[in-house]
Amino acid sequence: MSKPTENRGDGTNTSAFTEKEIAYLQSPIPGRLATINEQGELHVVPVRFNYNAELGTIDIGGSRGGFGASRKFRDVAQTGKAAFVVDDVLPPHRLRGIEIRGRAEAFSEGGEQIRPGGDPAFIRLWPAHIVSWGIEQEEYHPLSRDVQ
């Protein structure tokens, strides 16, 4: 397994992800964001995202005029919780992906950096638990760890 870089939240080049996980998160694969509202109702949707190398976070944005009014945005603003998955299948049947659970924040400005021309609102996910599979090695051996 490649070594995670240090995540201290002090603005230095930090990450809770390994080098191979970061490379995977920077590939053009869509992700899926799972949120929960105050009544406990779950919601999962496909989203566009960027890995924020400066903060070691996942920044999630969407279309102009819609993202800031979406259920996913409201859920995160209310609960501060989210989970996120990026995965794919390589030929012939090699599964790989990353699940990230953690603290989420809803921001009303800055989303244009995630998706040029997109909505100014965005969600930032701070990893607390990461599970990856098929990234560090070709076989399906999930690597699970708490990072906070």
Summary of the structure (lengths in Angstrom):
residues: 148
radius of gyration: 15.0
end to end distance: 19.2
largest distance: 42.3
contacts: 449
relative contact order: 0.21
helix: 15%
strand: 42%
